[in-house]
Amino acid sequence: MAEKIAKIGVKREPGYLYFLRESEVWKTPMKRAGGPSAAGKAEKVAAGNFKREEGYLYFLDANGDVARAKRAIGGKKKTAKKAAPKKAAKKVPKKAPKKVAKK
């Protein structure tokens, strides 16, 4: 469950990616396939007045406010499945070559 940290109320524009850098909200144009790079065109949208804490994931929620959620550290342990034992291949007896009668 996420909790709101700062009420900023950012109005999102289509075609932009919004992200947090420290406590500030930034936006940058999304890269389109075959289009020019959007590198270096980020602009500051709003300043937040909060301090980040270790162990939380910070993001911009649906209302344009800054929220945080507890970070899942470690995740679920994966158990290794044992391979099924291989079945022995059936041995097919070789057929003796046919003898050809000489004329």
CNS distance restraints for C-alpha pairs under 8 A (distance, minus, plus):
assign (resid   1 and name CA) (resid  69 and name CA) 6.28 0.50 0.50
assign (resid   1 and name CA) (resid  70 and name CA) 7.92 0.50 0.50
assign (resid   2 and name CA) (resid  67 and name CA) 6.23 0.50 0.50
assign (resid   2 and name CA) (resid  68 and name CA) 5.37 0.50 0.50
assign (resid   2 and name CA) (resid  69 and name CA) 4.55 0.50 0.50
assign (resid   2 and name CA) (resid  70 and name CA) 7.65 0.50 0.50
assign (resid   3 and name CA) (resid  67 and name CA) 5.42 0.50 0.50
assign (resid   3 and name CA) (resid  68 and name CA) 5.57 0.50 0.50
assign (resid   3 and name CA) (resid  69 and name CA) 6.63 0.50 0.50
assign (resid   4 and name CA) (resid  65 and name CA) 7.00 0.50 0.50
assign (resid   4 and name CA) (resid  66 and name CA) 6.00 0.50 0.50
assign (resid   4 and name CA) (resid  67 and name CA) 4.18 0.50 0.50
assign (resid   4 and name CA) (resid  68 and name CA) 6.52 0.50 0.50
assign (resid   5 and name CA) (resid  50 and name CA) 7.15 0.50 0.50
assign (resid   5 and name CA) (resid  65 and name CA) 7.73 0.50 0.50
assign (resid   5 and name CA) (resid  66 and name CA) 5.60 0.50 0.50
assign (resid   5 and name CA) (resid  67 and name CA) 5.18 0.50 0.50
assign (resid   5 and name CA) (resid  68 and name CA) 6.85 0.50 0.50
assign (resid   6 and name CA) (resid  48 and name CA) 6.64 0.50 0.50
assign (resid   6 and name CA) (resid  49 and name CA) 7.14 0.50 0.50
assign (resid   6 and name CA) (resid  50 and name CA) 6.99 0.50 0.50
assign (resid   6 and name CA) (resid  65 and name CA) 6.04 0.50 0.50
assign (resid   6 and name CA) (resid  66 and name CA) 5.19 0.50 0.50
assign (resid   6 and name CA) (resid  67 and name CA) 7.08 0.50 0.50
assign (resid   7 and name CA) (resid  64 and name CA) 7.78 0.50 0.50
assign (resid   7 and name CA) (resid  65 and name CA) 4.84 0.50 0.50
assign (resid   7 and name CA) (resid  66 and name CA) 6.53 0.50 0.50
assign (resid   8 and name CA) (resid  46 and name CA) 7.32 0.50 0.50
assign (resid   8 and name CA) (resid  48 and name CA) 7.23 0.50 0.50
assign (resid   8 and name CA) (resid  64 and name CA) 6.40 0.50 0.50
assign (resid   8 and name CA) (resid  65 and name CA) 4.95 0.50 0.50
assign (resid   8 and name CA) (resid  66 and name CA) 6.99 0.50 0.50
assign (resid   9 and name CA) (resid  63 and name CA) 6.23 0.50 0.50
assign (resid   9 and name CA) (resid  64 and name CA) 4.53 0.50 0.50
assign (resid   9 and name CA) (resid  65 and name CA) 5.32 0.50 0.50
assign (resid  10 and name CA) (resid  45 and name CA) 7.70 0.50 0.50
assign (resid  10 and name CA) (resid  46 and name CA) 7.57 0.50 0.50
assign (resid  10 and name CA) (resid  63 and name CA) 7.46 0.50 0.50
assign (resid  10 and name CA) (resid  64 and name CA) 4.40 0.50 0.50
assign (resid  10 and name CA) (resid  65 and name CA) 6.74 0.50 0.50
assign (resid  11 and name CA) (resid  64 and name CA) 6.35 0.50 0.50
assign (resid  12 and name CA) (resid  16 and name CA) 7.67 0.50 0.50
assign (resid  12 and name CA) (resid  64 and name CA) 7.38 0.50 0.50
assign (resid  15 and name CA) (resid  29 and name CA) 6.01 0.50 0.50
assign (resid  15 and name CA) (resid  30 and name CA) 5.66 0.50 0.50
assign (resid  16 and name CA) (resid  27 and name CA) 6.14 0.50 0.50
assign (resid  16 and name CA) (resid  28 and name CA) 5.47 0.50 0.50
assign (resid  16 and name CA) (resid  29 and name CA) 4.44 0.50 0.50
assign (resid  16 and name CA) (resid  30 and name CA) 5.26 0.50 0.50
assign (resid  17 and name CA) (resid  27 and name CA) 5.46 0.50 0.50
assign (resid  17 and name CA) (resid  28 and name CA) 5.36 0.50 0.50
assign (resid  17 and name CA) (resid  29 and name CA) 6.12 0.50 0.50
assign (resid  17 and name CA) (resid  30 and name CA) 5.81 0.50 0.50
assign (resid  18 and name CA) (resid  25 and name CA) 6.97 0.50 0.50
assign (resid  18 and name CA) (resid  26 and name CA) 5.71 0.50 0.50
assign (resid  18 and name CA) (resid  27 and name CA) 4.42 0.50 0.50
assign (resid  18 and name CA) (resid  28 and name CA) 6.70 0.50 0.50
assign (resid  18 and name CA) (resid  60 and name CA) 7.55 0.50 0.50
assign (resid  19 and name CA) (resid  25 and name CA) 5.88 0.50 0.50
assign (resid  19 and name CA) (resid  26 and name CA) 5.43 0.50 0.50
assign (resid  19 and name CA) (resid  27 and name CA) 6.33 0.50 0.50
assign (resid  19 and name CA) (resid  59 and name CA) 7.16 0.50 0.50
assign (resid  19 and name CA) (resid  60 and name CA) 7.19 0.50 0.50
assign (resid  20 and name CA) (resid  24 and name CA) 5.67 0.50 0.50
assign (resid  20 and name CA) (resid  25 and name CA) 4.75 0.50 0.50
assign (resid  20 and name CA) (resid  26 and name CA) 6.08 0.50 0.50
assign (resid  20 and name CA) (resid  58 and name CA) 7.59 0.50 0.50
assign (resid  20 and name CA) (resid  59 and name CA) 6.85 0.50 0.50
assign (resid  20 and name CA) (resid  60 and name CA) 7.70 0.50 0.50
assign (resid  21 and name CA) (resid  25 and name CA) 6.46 0.50 0.50
assign (resid  21 and name CA) (resid  26 and name CA) 7.03 0.50 0.50
assign (resid  22 and name CA) (resid  52 and name CA) 7.49 0.50 0.50
assign (resid  23 and name CA) (resid  47 and name CA) 6.48 0.50 0.50
assign (resid  23 and name CA) (resid  48 and name CA) 4.94 0.50 0.50
assign (resid  23 and name CA) (resid  49 and name CA) 6.53 0.50 0.50
assign (resid  23 and name CA) (resid  50 and name CA) 6.16 0.50 0.50
assign (resid  23 and name CA) (resid  51 and name CA) 6.91 0.50 0.50
assign (resid  23 and name CA) (resid  52 and name CA) 7.48 0.50 0.50
assign (resid  24 and name CA) (resid  44 and name CA) 7.19 0.50 0.50
assign (resid  24 and name CA) (resid  45 and name CA) 7.65 0.50 0.50
assign (resid  24 and name CA) (resid  46 and name CA) 5.88 0.50 0.50
assign (resid  24 and name CA) (resid  47 and name CA) 4.39 0.50 0.50
assign (resid  24 and name CA) (resid  48 and name CA) 5.23 0.50 0.50
assign (resid  25 and name CA) (resid  44 and name CA) 6.14 0.50 0.50
assign (resid  25 and name CA) (resid  45 and name CA) 5.50 0.50 0.50
assign (resid  25 and name CA) (resid  46 and name CA) 5.17 0.50 0.50
assign (resid  25 and name CA) (resid  47 and name CA) 6.24 0.50 0.50
assign (resid  25 and name CA) (resid  48 and name CA) 7.33 0.50 0.50
assign (resid  26 and name CA) (resid  42 and name CA) 6.52 0.50 0.50
assign (resid  26 and name CA) (resid  43 and name CA) 5.60 0.50 0.50
assign (resid  26 and name CA) (resid  44 and name CA) 4.42 0.50 0.50
assign (resid  26 and name CA) (resid  45 and name CA) 5.22 0.50 0.50
assign (resid  26 and name CA) (resid  46 and name CA) 7.15 0.50 0.50
assign (resid  27 and name CA) (resid  42 and name CA) 5.52 0.50 0.50
assign (resid  27 and name CA) (resid  43 and name CA) 5.60 0.50 0.50
assign (resid  27 and name CA) (resid  44 and name CA) 6.54 0.50 0.50
assign (resid  27 and name CA) (resid  45 and name CA) 6.64 0.50 0.50
assign (resid  28 and name CA) (resid  38 and name CA) 7.03 0.50 0.50
assign (resid  28 and name CA) (resid  41 and name CA) 6.01 0.50 0.50
assign (resid  28 and name CA) (resid  42 and name CA) 4.35 0.50 0.50
assign (resid  28 and name CA) (resid  43 and name CA) 6.51 0.50 0.50
assign (resid  29 and name CA) (resid  38 and name CA) 5.90 0.50 0.50
assign (resid  29 and name CA) (resid  41 and name CA) 7.30 0.50 0.50
assign (resid  29 and name CA) (resid  42 and name CA) 7.46 0.50 0.50
assign (resid  30 and name CA) (resid  38 and name CA) 6.75 0.50 0.50
assign (resid  31 and name CA) (resid  35 and name CA) 6.84 0.50 0.50
assign (resid  31 and name CA) (resid  36 and name CA) 7.28 0.50 0.50
assign (resid  31 and name CA) (resid  37 and name CA) 6.19 0.50 0.50
assign (resid  31 and name CA) (resid  38 and name CA) 5.89 0.50 0.50
assign (resid  32 and name CA) (resid  36 and name CA) 7.57 0.50 0.50
assign (resid  52 and name CA) (resid  56 and name CA) 7.91 0.50 0.50
assign (resid  55 and name CA) (resid  70 and name CA) 6.28 0.50 0.50
assign (resid  55 and name CA) (resid  71 and name CA) 5.47 0.50 0.50
assign (resid  56 and name CA) (resid  68 and name CA) 6.14 0.50 0.50
assign (resid  56 and name CA) (resid  69 and name CA) 5.53 0.50 0.50
assign (resid  56 and name CA) (resid  70 and name CA) 4.64 0.50 0.50
assign (resid  56 and name CA) (resid  71 and name CA) 4.90 0.50 0.50
assign (resid  57 and name CA) (resid  68 and name CA) 5.38 0.50 0.50
assign (resid  57 and name CA) (resid  69 and name CA) 5.31 0.50 0.50
assign (resid  57 and name CA) (resid  70 and name CA) 6.29 0.50 0.50
assign (resid  57 and name CA) (resid  71 and name CA) 5.59 0.50 0.50
assign (resid  58 and name CA) (resid  66 and name CA) 6.96 0.50 0.50
assign (resid  58 and name CA) (resid  67 and name CA) 5.79 0.50 0.50
assign (resid  58 and name CA) (resid  68 and name CA) 4.37 0.50 0.50
assign (resid  58 and name CA) (resid  69 and name CA) 6.72 0.50 0.50
assign (resid  59 and name CA) (resid  66 and name CA) 5.78 0.50 0.50
assign (resid  59 and name CA) (resid  67 and name CA) 5.55 0.50 0.50
assign (resid  59 and name CA) (resid  68 and name CA) 6.20 0.50 0.50
assign (resid  60 and name CA) (resid  64 and name CA) 5.69 0.50 0.50
assign (resid  60 and name CA) (resid  65 and name CA) 5.55 0.50 0.50
assign (resid  60 and name CA) (resid  66 and name CA) 4.72 0.50 0.50
assign (resid  60 and name CA) (resid  67 and name CA) 6.14 0.50 0.50
assign (resid  61 and name CA) (resid  65 and name CA) 5.54 0.50 0.50
assign (resid  61 and name CA) (resid  66 and name CA) 6.19 0.50 0.50
assign (resid  61 and name CA) (resid  67 and name CA) 6.18 0.50 0.50
